[in-house]
Amino acid sequence: MIYKVLYQKDKVVNPRRETTQTLYLEADNLVSARTLVEDNTPYNIELIQELAGNSLQYEKEHADFKLTTFDSKK
C-alpha cells in the first residue's frame, strides 16, 4: 500500500501548516509506515493517510509524487 505522510522537519519547533511537508512511501500497513518514518528520520509526523484508487491517481497526477525509500541497514 502507498501512504502519504504529512510531517514537520523539526520536532522542537511548533508545527505550522505553512511548513508542513509531504512524503510518499510503500508499506504493508499504517503501523509499518509510521515505524519506517520514525526510525529513519527526525520528523514530527502530523498525519499518515493511505492512498488508493482515485486518491492515489490524483496524487500521481497533481503532486510531486515520488516514493521515498529508506536504507534497510539502519
Buried (B, 14 or more C-beta within 10 A) or exposed (E): BBBBBBBBEEEEEEBEEEEBEBBBBEBEEEEBBBEBBEEBBEBBBBEBBBBEEEEBEEBEEEEEBEEBEEEEEE
